[in-house]
Amino acid sequence: MSRKYKFHNGSAAYFISFAVVNWIDVFTRPAYFKVITDSLDYCRNNKGMALFAYCIMPSHIHLLFRDDNENPSGLLRDFKGFTSKKMIAAIMEHPQESRREWMLWMFKRAGTKNSNVKEYQFWQQNNHPIELWSTPVIKEKFNYIHNNPVVAGLVMEPWDWKHSSARNYAELDAVIPIDDIGFLG
């Protein structure tokens, strides 16, 4: 991983992207999305996360966030560790998961290649954090996050993707509340 992408400023807001190992399309069932949305909501309400934008794609997640406790690396580490365990359990327990054996085999295979993992590795290790240091950079990342499902050909308009904060900004029903970043008029 490049040393260029690190959490250098604990009080800053960041854009991050992180993916499932091997870019596996896991987020294809409501139960799997719910693990992530519930965990993000928990982090907002109990762990000091200020969440400004999000998009949960089939194989990866984009977030714009700040950690009010000034430890974004620790917050993200805890989030990924918790959701990794919950996702593996959800896949094991989902009665209609036709790809269960294959996905678990892929996660186990990734885990054997990583000395930090006991059995299954769900998330890739890199997060690619980019500090949001100016209004133009923030707007660029908002647009990138919200247009990701459109560019991928999944929807026609950003607010049509159910698991995106584009819905919040369009004042439609959204799966996660977001926090006001304050100056994006």
Rosetta silent file (secondary structure, phi, psi, omega in degrees, C-alpha in Angstrom):
SEQUENCE: MSRKYKFHNGSAAYFISFAVVNWIDVFTRPAYFKVITDSLDYCRNNKGMALFAYCIMPSHIHLLFRDDNENPSGLLRDFKGFTSKKMIAAIMEHPQESRREWMLWMFKRAGTKNSNVKEYQFWQQNNHPIELWSTPVIKEKFNYIHNNPVVAGLVMEPWDWKHSSARNYAELDAVIPIDDIGFLG
SCORE:     score description
SCORE:     0.000 S_00000001
   1 L     0.000  139.295  179.960    0.000    0.000    0.000 S_00000001
   2 L   -67.541  140.170  176.769    1.263    3.453   -0.839 S_00000001
   3 L   -72.962  -13.475  179.913    2.368    5.618    2.068 S_00000001
   4 L   -61.883  -33.575 -175.049    0.685    8.529    0.283 S_00000001
   5 L  -102.167   92.765  179.013   -2.737    7.387    1.501 S_00000001
   6 L  -140.306  160.407  172.421   -2.834    7.606    5.290 S_00000001
   7 L   -83.877   97.630 -177.291   -4.948    9.302    7.943 S_00000001
   8 L   -90.882  -31.868 -174.477   -2.555   12.145    8.823 S_00000001
   9 L  -118.303  106.704 -175.436   -4.945   14.613   10.475 S_00000001
  10 L   -61.248  -26.144 -177.158   -7.224   13.101   13.133 S_00000001
  11 L   -94.358   -1.312 -177.127   -9.665   16.013   13.101 S_00000001
  12 L   -82.719  160.559  169.834  -10.097   16.179    9.314 S_00000001
  13 E   -88.057  149.640 -176.828  -12.906   14.804    7.193 S_00000001
  14 E  -134.128  150.724  165.807  -11.928   12.041    4.763 S_00000001
  15 E  -101.068  129.292  175.977  -13.072   10.346    1.602 S_00000001
  16 E  -135.736  152.129  172.639  -12.406    6.613    1.722 S_00000001
  17 E  -132.118  138.951  173.186  -13.129    3.648   -0.476 S_00000001
  18 E  -147.679  149.205 -170.508  -12.712    0.044    0.511 S_00000001
  19 E  -126.011  158.167  172.097  -13.632   -3.163   -1.245 S_00000001
  20 E   -69.001  146.341  178.788  -14.471   -6.774   -0.572 S_00000001
  21 H   -52.962  142.297 -179.661  -11.527   -9.102   -1.286 S_00000001
  22 H    56.030   18.935  178.448  -11.268   -9.932   -4.976 S_00000001
  23 H    52.890   39.696 -179.963  -14.003   -7.356   -5.615 S_00000001
  24 L   -70.382  131.535  176.982  -16.653  -10.011   -4.963 S_00000001
  25 L   -75.392   88.338 -179.338  -20.201   -8.698   -5.461 S_00000001
  26 L   -90.837  -39.432 -173.184  -21.479   -9.501   -1.981 S_00000001
  27 L   -79.733   75.883 -178.629  -23.933   -6.663   -1.482 S_00000001
  28 L  -124.146   -5.355 -177.868  -26.688   -8.175   -3.561 S_00000001
  29 L  -126.704  143.713  179.916  -29.183   -9.047   -0.821 S_00000001
  30 H   -53.805  -37.462 -178.627  -31.048   -6.745    1.582 S_00000001
  31 H   -62.216  -35.130 -178.685  -29.693   -8.656    4.612 S_00000001
  32 H   -75.621  -40.484  174.408  -26.105   -7.899    3.587 S_00000001
  33 H   -60.168  -38.956 -176.974  -26.777   -4.212    2.976 S_00000001
  34 H   -62.940  -35.849  176.296  -28.449   -4.099    6.402 S_00000001
  35 H   -56.895  -44.687 -177.358  -25.264   -5.274    8.138 S_00000001
  36 H   -72.917  -46.405 -177.851  -23.453   -2.271    6.675 S_00000001
  37 H   -65.517  -40.848  176.868  -26.204    0.303    7.161 S_00000001
  38 H   -62.779  -39.617 -179.221  -26.831   -0.793   10.758 S_00000001
  39 H   -68.985  -40.305  176.594  -23.099   -0.634   11.469 S_00000001
  40 H   -64.482  -42.461  178.907  -22.726    2.833    9.948 S_00000001
  41 H   -63.449  -39.843  176.647  -25.725    4.040   11.919 S_00000001
  42 H   -61.500  -44.612  179.161  -24.226    2.559   15.103 S_00000001
  43 H   -62.032  -37.605  176.936  -20.939    4.352   14.429 S_00000001
  44 H   -64.288  -43.923 -172.957  -22.828    7.619   13.951 S_00000001
  45 H   -85.030  -22.094 -171.458  -24.789    7.222   17.184 S_00000001
  46 H  -131.157  -14.505 -173.216  -22.166    5.635   19.447 S_00000001
  47 L  -118.074    3.852  176.961  -18.625    5.910   18.061 S_00000001
  48 L    86.948   14.009  179.256  -18.273    9.579   17.053 S_00000001
  49 E   -81.536  126.649  168.069  -18.625    9.175   13.291 S_00000001
  50 E   -99.455  113.161 -175.356  -19.947   12.180   11.419 S_00000001
  51 E  -103.518  118.205 -176.115  -21.176   10.689    8.134 S_00000001
  52 E  -102.694  -28.461  178.916  -21.566   13.190    5.298 S_00000001
  53 E  -160.540  151.381  178.159  -21.961   10.905    2.273 S_00000001
  54 E  -154.910  157.552  169.501  -21.988    7.194    1.481 S_00000001
  55 E  -154.213  121.887  178.002  -22.579    4.740   -1.316 S_00000001
  56 E  -103.209  107.043  179.923  -22.674    0.991   -0.831 S_00000001
  57 L   -92.135  172.556 -178.493  -21.958   -0.652   -4.165 S_00000001
  58 L   -58.310  -32.318 -175.949  -22.144   -4.422   -4.824 S_00000001
  59 L  -122.972   -1.591 -176.001  -18.427   -4.955   -4.118 S_00000001
  60 E  -157.966  170.545 -177.287  -17.228   -1.811   -2.364 S_00000001
  61 E  -133.029  142.782  172.139  -18.129    1.181   -0.219 S_00000001
  62 E  -119.468  136.151  177.103  -17.415    4.901   -0.457 S_00000001
  63 E  -135.222  147.357  165.426  -17.680    7.175    2.584 S_00000001
  64 E  -118.341  114.928 -173.716  -17.163   10.845    3.391 S_00000001
  65 E  -150.961  167.880  172.142  -16.765   11.042    7.144 S_00000001
  66 E  -138.187  147.441  176.236  -15.012   12.566   10.130 S_00000001
  67 E  -103.663  113.145  179.775  -14.272   10.980   13.502 S_00000001
  68 L   -64.230  -16.977  176.359  -15.207   13.340   16.322 S_00000001
  69 L   -89.956    2.610  175.600  -12.840   11.326   18.553 S_00000001
  70 L    60.112   36.316  174.080   -9.990   12.207   16.162 S_00000001
  71 L  -137.812   65.234 -175.621   -8.980    8.623   15.440 S_00000001
  72 H   -61.025  -33.608  178.623  -10.379    7.907   11.950 S_00000001
  73 H   -63.356  -44.300  178.491   -7.985    5.016   11.411 S_00000001
  74 H   -66.440  -41.010  178.426   -9.174    3.298   14.602 S_00000001
  75 H   -61.563  -46.457 -179.856  -12.824    3.949   13.806 S_00000001
  76 H   -67.418  -39.058  177.077  -12.467    2.464   10.343 S_00000001
  77 H   -59.001  -47.114 -179.800  -10.447   -0.497   11.662 S_00000001
  78 H   -64.686  -42.112  178.946  -13.193   -1.270   14.198 S_00000001
  79 H   -60.268  -48.886 -178.170  -15.937   -0.832   11.588 S_00000001
  80 H   -67.171  -38.672  177.967  -14.241   -3.159    9.119 S_00000001
  81 H   -63.573  -46.077 -179.881  -13.409   -5.752   11.783 S_00000001
  82 H   -64.984  -49.421 -176.581  -16.959   -5.828   13.113 S_00000001
  83 H   -68.280  -29.208  176.510  -18.654   -5.865    9.711 S_00000001
  84 H   -60.028  -49.189  179.346  -16.275   -8.539    8.448 S_00000001
  85 H   -63.546  -43.624 -178.883  -17.416  -10.940   11.178 S_00000001
  86 H   -65.649  -38.299 -179.504  -21.078   -9.999   10.731 S_00000001
  87 H   -68.743  -42.460  177.912  -20.934  -10.424    6.946 S_00000001
  88 H   -59.920  -45.677  178.570  -19.307  -13.859    7.148 S_00000001
  89 H   -62.539  -42.339 -179.601  -21.995  -14.936    9.639 S_00000001
  90 H   -63.112  -40.182  178.467  -24.769  -13.459    7.469 S_00000001
  91 H   -66.096  -43.257  179.318  -23.486  -15.321    4.412 S_00000001
  92 H   -61.783  -35.947 -173.371  -23.245  -18.582    6.373 S_00000001
  93 H   -93.178  -12.409 -175.328  -26.779  -18.188    7.725 S_00000001
  94 L   -70.422  119.338 -173.801  -28.600  -16.860    4.639 S_00000001
  95 L   -67.004  -21.116 -176.525  -30.988  -19.621    3.552 S_00000001
  96 L  -111.171   17.633 -177.260  -31.005  -18.597   -0.122 S_00000001
  97 L   -79.889   99.380 -177.981  -27.311  -17.870   -0.637 S_00000001
  98 L   -73.356  -19.506 -178.346  -26.470  -19.876   -3.745 S_00000001
  99 L  -102.609   13.547 -174.164  -22.842  -18.667   -3.761 S_00000001
 100 H   -50.878  -57.586 -175.451  -22.152  -19.450   -0.078 S_00000001
 101 H   -60.324  -43.651  179.761  -19.500  -22.152   -0.531 S_00000001
 102 H   -62.950  -47.451 -179.412  -17.685  -20.239   -3.240 S_00000001
 103 H   -62.580  -46.259 -179.521  -17.647  -16.938   -1.301 S_00000001
 104 H   -62.643  -38.253  176.188  -16.486  -18.585    1.925 S_00000001
 105 H   -61.826  -42.881  178.933  -13.770  -20.417   -0.012 S_00000001
 106 H   -65.011  -41.722  179.954  -12.616  -17.094   -1.516 S_00000001
 107 H   -68.210  -38.214  178.117  -12.624  -15.363    1.894 S_00000001
 108 H   -67.302  -43.102  178.193  -10.745  -18.262    3.493 S_00000001
 109 H   -59.317  -43.940  177.318   -8.225  -18.294    0.649 S_00000001
 110 H   -64.248  -38.581  179.855   -7.622  -14.551    1.100 S_00000001
 111 H   -64.659  -34.489 -179.839   -7.268  -15.089    4.858 S_00000001
 112 H   -70.127  -20.325  179.634   -4.534  -17.707    4.449 S_00000001
 113 L   -88.711   -2.385 -175.754   -2.466  -15.169    2.513 S_00000001
 114 L  -124.357  116.386 -177.320   -2.668  -12.596    5.329 S_00000001
 115 L   -68.062  -15.784  178.980   -0.838  -13.232    8.603 S_00000001
 116 L   -84.955   -5.410 -174.523   -3.147  -10.762   10.408 S_00000001
 117 L  -109.631  134.492 -179.575   -6.248  -12.846    9.663 S_00000001
 118 L   -78.786  -43.749 -177.545   -7.278  -15.911   11.670 S_00000001
 119 L  -140.364  -68.102 -176.675   -9.614  -17.533    9.138 S_00000001
 120 L  -106.999  137.547  170.792  -11.673  -15.430    6.718 S_00000001
 121 L  -111.286  118.445 -178.651  -10.681  -12.105    5.198 S_00000001
 122 L   -93.502  -50.846 -177.214  -13.710  -10.162    4.004 S_00000001
 123 E   -95.126  145.945  166.726  -12.335   -6.658    3.292 S_00000001
 124 L   -64.726  153.648 -175.054   -9.253   -5.719    1.352 S_00000001
 125 L   -75.592  -31.114 -175.995   -6.765   -4.078    3.692 S_00000001
 126 L   -78.161  150.496 -179.008   -6.354   -0.766    1.904 S_00000001
 127 L  -121.158  -21.986  178.807   -8.774    2.119    2.457 S_00000001
 128 L    55.790   54.592  179.811   -7.283    4.835    0.278 S_00000001
 129 L   -71.563  136.024  175.219   -8.130    7.774    2.622 S_00000001
 130 E  -125.178  119.926  179.768   -8.034   11.224    1.039 S_00000001
 131 E   -67.228  136.780  179.624   -8.220   14.230    3.339 S_00000001
 132 L   -92.742   96.328 -169.732  -10.916   16.711    2.369 S_00000001
 133 L  -104.280   -4.569  178.548   -8.969   19.941    2.518 S_00000001
 134 L  -153.345  159.405  178.909  -11.043   22.305    0.351 S_00000001
 135 H   -59.878  -43.509  177.733  -14.606   22.874   -0.814 S_00000001
 136 H   -60.303  -38.340  178.565  -13.777   21.924   -4.435 S_00000001
 137 H   -66.123  -42.571  178.824  -12.255   18.605   -3.265 S_00000001
 138 H   -60.896  -46.957  179.801  -15.315   17.910   -1.087 S_00000001
 139 H   -63.077  -39.654  178.041  -17.697   18.627   -3.984 S_00000001
 140 H   -60.233  -44.757 -178.652  -15.620   16.436   -6.317 S_00000001
 141 H   -70.607  -36.856  174.622  -15.807   13.501   -3.878 S_00000001
 142 H   -57.874  -48.628 -179.119  -19.555   14.021   -3.277 S_00000001
 143 H   -62.862  -41.664  179.098  -20.137   13.863   -7.017 S_00000001
 144 H   -60.599  -48.959 -179.365  -17.905   10.812   -7.384 S_00000001
 145 H   -59.699  -50.856 -173.208  -19.709    8.942   -4.590 S_00000001
 146 H   -72.756  -26.903  179.091  -23.202    9.791   -5.764 S_00000001
 147 H   -89.914   -4.887 -177.826  -22.523    9.146   -9.457 S_00000001
 148 H   -55.550  -47.515  179.224  -20.805    5.801   -8.866 S_00000001
 149 H   -66.630  -29.151  178.379  -23.990    3.708   -9.408 S_00000001
 150 H   -69.824  -48.812  179.691  -24.833    5.756  -12.532 S_00000001
 151 H   -61.226  -35.853  179.181  -21.369    5.252  -14.037 S_00000001
 152 L   -74.449   -7.766  178.624  -21.605    1.532  -13.208 S_00000001
 153 L    80.226   18.184 -178.269  -24.877    1.370  -15.173 S_00000001
 154 L   -86.008  -28.033 -179.254  -26.963    0.303  -12.174 S_00000001
 155 L  -145.676  166.870  178.159  -29.333    3.307  -12.199 S_00000001
 156 L   -90.240  -33.308 -177.800  -30.152    6.307  -14.372 S_00000001
 157 L  -127.717  145.896 -177.452  -30.031    8.952  -11.614 S_00000001
 158 H   -54.935  -38.582 -176.453  -27.892    9.023   -8.433 S_00000001
 159 H   -75.112   -6.345  176.086  -30.924    9.198   -6.121 S_00000001
 160 H   -77.998  -18.796  179.188  -32.312    5.994   -7.653 S_00000001
 161 L   -81.069  113.760 -173.780  -29.630    3.926   -5.873 S_00000001
 162 L   -58.360  -33.495 -173.760  -31.226    2.949   -2.556 S_00000001
 163 L  -102.299   50.852 -179.716  -27.919    2.611   -0.692 S_00000001
 164 E  -142.891  144.731  176.797  -26.560    6.086   -1.367 S_00000001
 165 L   -72.232   -4.536  172.793  -26.731    9.403    0.427 S_00000001
 166 H   -56.581  -31.890  177.604  -27.795   10.924   -2.898 S_00000001
 167 H   -66.739  -39.840  177.859  -31.277   10.035   -1.636 S_00000001
 168 H   -60.508  -47.084 -176.939  -30.706   12.059    1.540 S_00000001
 169 H   -70.961  -23.400  175.123  -29.638   15.105   -0.467 S_00000001
 170 L   -87.364    2.779  179.903  -32.628   14.682   -2.822 S_00000001
 171 L    59.292   42.342  174.584  -34.841   14.624    0.306 S_00000001
 172 L  -108.512  167.430  175.553  -36.090   11.103   -0.417 S_00000001
 173 L   -57.295  132.961 -177.946  -36.410    8.177    1.982 S_00000001
 174 L  -128.635  156.977 -176.688  -32.890    7.027    2.832 S_00000001
 175 L   -83.970  -19.746  179.156  -31.464    3.970    4.583 S_00000001
 176 L  -138.716  133.243  170.925  -29.046    5.929    6.822 S_00000001
 177 L   -67.159  153.430  176.332  -29.318    9.431    8.248 S_00000001
 178 L  -122.725  166.744  179.485  -26.396   11.671    7.433 S_00000001
 179 L  -101.438  152.649 -178.197  -24.764   14.591    9.170 S_00000001
 180 L   -79.438  120.144  177.751  -24.684   18.150    7.858 S_00000001
 181 L   -78.631  -20.161  166.258  -21.299   19.070    6.457 S_00000001
 182 L    97.632  -23.874 -172.934  -22.445   22.670    6.594 S_00000001
 183 L  -140.254   30.951 -176.861  -21.227   24.450    3.481 S_00000001
 184 L   -96.919   18.871 -176.235  -22.224   22.639    0.330 S_00000001
 185 L   -42.506    0.000    0.000  -24.917   24.995   -0.890 S_00000001
